[in-house]
Amino acid sequence: MSRLRRPRLRRWLPGLLLVTPSIVLIAVFVYGMLGWNFRLAMTDQHDEISEGRFVGLENFVALWDQERWGLSVKHAIVFTVVFVGGALALGWLLAFLMEKGIRGEGGFRTVYLFPMAISFVATGVVWRWLMNSGQGEQAVGLNRLFQAVGLGFLENGWFRGEDWGMAAMAIPAIWQMSGYVMALFLAGFRGVPEELREAARVDGCREWQVYRYVVFPFLRPVTLSALIILGHISLKVFDLIVSVSGKQIITDVPAVFMWVAVFDAHDPAKGATIAAYIVLAVAVFVVPYLIWNARREKRS
């Protein structure tokens, strides 16, 4: 019996030894830290000295009574809708044009993907100048460009606008991530078998019908993947916001509010509560996708 076990042990033991360090590190520094954060969020440790006592969900409820929290959630929703919708639309359009086959396709792909290689901090520094709110004689960046081409009526306050400031804040994020979405959609377009397209054309389908009934259904998994990736990025965005506008109330989001609560107000429990809400919001995007993906793999 022991002789039969030895070959099995030799098969799975090397693999187990290989992944054990990663499992331990993830368990400690990901799930362990998440557990510690949720524990801290359920205490009344509102300073850096006291240990705090357990108060349950009191902090989670009390947070909604603060005006700044409601404003940051509203800003996050506006940013997410504009960013995700804009990146998906622009990425899909670029992929659709590239899918037709154009000269210098490799060069265009490189140009579109290049912004993704830049950090959000660098992107924010550049776009802070481009979206400078100065107008008239003080105009620089995009406002100055609008003046030069005779489109002065398009000058605006960008991220300093009270109504659509967060929508403008999403523009740099769209610029940075639309190339990545383009690559995803382009791979999806190229993954559609040419035989299916030809069969649809033989059956009398026009070109738009080929895309409507043959190509686009193949893009649903790609669209869902892009939606999940962009959604979780937008919900925890921090570096782009701070690089463009700093810690201003007018562009406040939960991640910035969390930073202020922990490092400026020195309130660990409040910061942990905000972080817990961010984790839960990301989970709303990620967990259903993981479940759907697992069920799809079982069916296949």
PEURLIN-V442982 format. One record per residue. N is the residue number from 1. RES is the residue in three letters. BURIAL is b if it has 24 or more other C-alpha atoms within 12 Angstrom, else e. Layout:
N | RES | BURIAL
N | RES | BURIAL
//
This chain:
1 | MET | e
2 | SER | e
3 | ARG | e
4 | LEU | e
5 | ARG | e
6 | ARG | e
7 | PRO | e
8 | ARG | e
9 | LEU | e
10 | ARG | e
11 | ARG | e
12 | TRP | e
13 | LEU | e
14 | PRO | e
15 | GLY | e
16 | LEU | e
17 | LEU | e
18 | LEU | e
19 | VAL | e
20 | THR | e
21 | PRO | e
22 | SER | e
23 | ILE | e
24 | VAL | e
25 | LEU | e
26 | ILE | e
27 | ALA | e
28 | VAL | e
29 | PHE | e
30 | VAL | e
31 | TYR | e
32 | GLY | e
33 | MET | e
34 | LEU | e
35 | GLY | e
36 | TRP | e
37 | ASN | b
38 | PHE | b
39 | ARG | b
40 | LEU | b
41 | ALA | b
42 | MET | b
43 | THR | b
44 | ASP | b
45 | GLN | b
46 | HIS | b
47 | ASP | e
48 | GLU | e
49 | ILE | e
50 | SER | e
51 | GLU | e
52 | GLY | e
53 | ARG | e
54 | PHE | e
55 | VAL | e
56 | GLY | e
57 | LEU | e
58 | GLU | e
59 | ASN | b
60 | PHE | b
61 | VAL | e
62 | ALA | e
63 | LEU | b
64 | TRP | e
65 | ASP | e
66 | GLN | e
67 | GLU | e
68 | ARG | b
69 | TRP | b
70 | GLY | e
71 | LEU | b
72 | SER | b
73 | VAL | b
74 | LYS | b
75 | HIS | b
76 | ALA | b
77 | ILE | b
78 | VAL | b
79 | PHE | b
80 | THR | b
81 | VAL | b
82 | VAL | b
83 | PHE | b
84 | VAL | b
85 | GLY | b
86 | GLY | b
87 | ALA | b
88 | LEU | b
89 | ALA | b
90 | LEU | b
91 | GLY | b
92 | TRP | b
93 | LEU | e
94 | LEU | b
95 | ALA | b
96 | PHE | b
97 | LEU | e
98 | MET | b
99 | GLU | b
100 | LYS | e
101 | GLY | e
102 | ILE | e
103 | ARG | e
104 | GLY | e
105 | GLU | e
106 | GLY | e
107 | GLY | e
108 | PHE | e
109 | ARG | b
110 | THR | e
111 | VAL | e
112 | TYR | b
113 | LEU | b
114 | PHE | e
115 | PRO | b
116 | MET | b
117 | ALA | e
118 | ILE | e
119 | SER | e
120 | PHE | b
121 | VAL | b
122 | ALA | e
123 | THR | b
124 | GLY | b
125 | VAL | e
126 | VAL | b
127 | TRP | b
128 | ARG | b
129 | TRP | b
130 | LEU | b
131 | MET | b
132 | ASN | b
133 | SER | b
134 | GLY | b
135 | GLN | e
136 | GLY | e
137 | GLU | e
138 | GLN | e
139 | ALA | b
140 | VAL | b
141 | GLY | b
142 | LEU | b
143 | ASN | b
144 | ARG | b
145 | LEU | e
146 | PHE | e
147 | GLN | e
148 | ALA | e
149 | VAL | e
150 | GLY | e
151 | LEU | e
152 | GLY | e
153 | PHE | e
154 | LEU | e
155 | GLU | b
156 | ASN | b
157 | GLY | b
158 | TRP | b
159 | PHE | b
160 | ARG | b
161 | GLY | e
162 | GLU | e
163 | ASP | e
164 | TRP | e
165 | GLY | b
166 | MET | b
167 | ALA | b
168 | ALA | b
169 | MET | b
170 | ALA | b
171 | ILE | b
172 | PRO | b
173 | ALA | b
174 | ILE | b
175 | TRP | b
176 | GLN | b
177 | MET | b
178 | SER | b
179 | GLY | b
180 | TYR | b
181 | VAL | b
182 | MET | b
183 | ALA | b
184 | LEU | b
185 | PHE | b
186 | LEU | b
187 | ALA | b
188 | GLY | b
189 | PHE | b
190 | ARG | e
191 | GLY | e
192 | VAL | e
193 | PRO | e
194 | GLU | e
195 | GLU | e
196 | LEU | e
197 | ARG | b
198 | GLU | e
199 | ALA | e
200 | ALA | e
201 | ARG | e
202 | VAL | e
203 | ASP | e
204 | GLY | e
205 | CYS | e
206 | ARG | e
207 | GLU | e
208 | TRP | e
209 | GLN | e
210 | VAL | b
211 | TYR | b
212 | ARG | e
213 | TYR | e
214 | VAL | b
215 | VAL | b
216 | PHE | b
217 | PRO | e
218 | PHE | b
219 | LEU | b
220 | ARG | e
221 | PRO | e
222 | VAL | b
223 | THR | b
224 | LEU | b
225 | SER | b
226 | ALA | b
227 | LEU | b
228 | ILE | b
229 | ILE | b
230 | LEU | b
231 | GLY | b
232 | HIS | b
233 | ILE | b
234 | SER | b
235 | LEU | b
236 | LYS | b
237 | VAL | b
238 | PHE | b
239 | ASP | b
240 | LEU | b
241 | ILE | b
242 | VAL | b
243 | SER | b
244 | VAL | b
245 | SER | b
246 | GLY | b
247 | LYS | b
248 | GLN | e
249 | ILE | b
250 | ILE | b
251 | THR | b
252 | ASP | b
253 | VAL | b
254 | PRO | b
255 | ALA | b
256 | VAL | b
257 | PHE | b
258 | MET | b
259 | TRP | b
260 | VAL | b
261 | ALA | b
262 | VAL | b
263 | PHE | e
264 | ASP | e
265 | ALA | e
266 | HIS | e
267 | ASP | b
268 | PRO | b
269 | ALA | b
270 | LYS | b
271 | GLY | b
272 | ALA | b
273 | THR | b
274 | ILE | b
275 | ALA | b
276 | ALA | b
277 | TYR | b
278 | ILE | b
279 | VAL | b
280 | LEU | e
281 | ALA | b
282 | VAL | b
283 | ALA | e
284 | VAL | e
285 | PHE | b
286 | VAL | b
287 | VAL | e
288 | PRO | e
289 | TYR | b
290 | LEU | e
291 | ILE | e
292 | TRP | e
293 | ASN | e
294 | ALA | e
295 | ARG | e
296 | ARG | e
297 | GLU | e
298 | LYS | e
299 | ARG | e
300 | SER | e
//
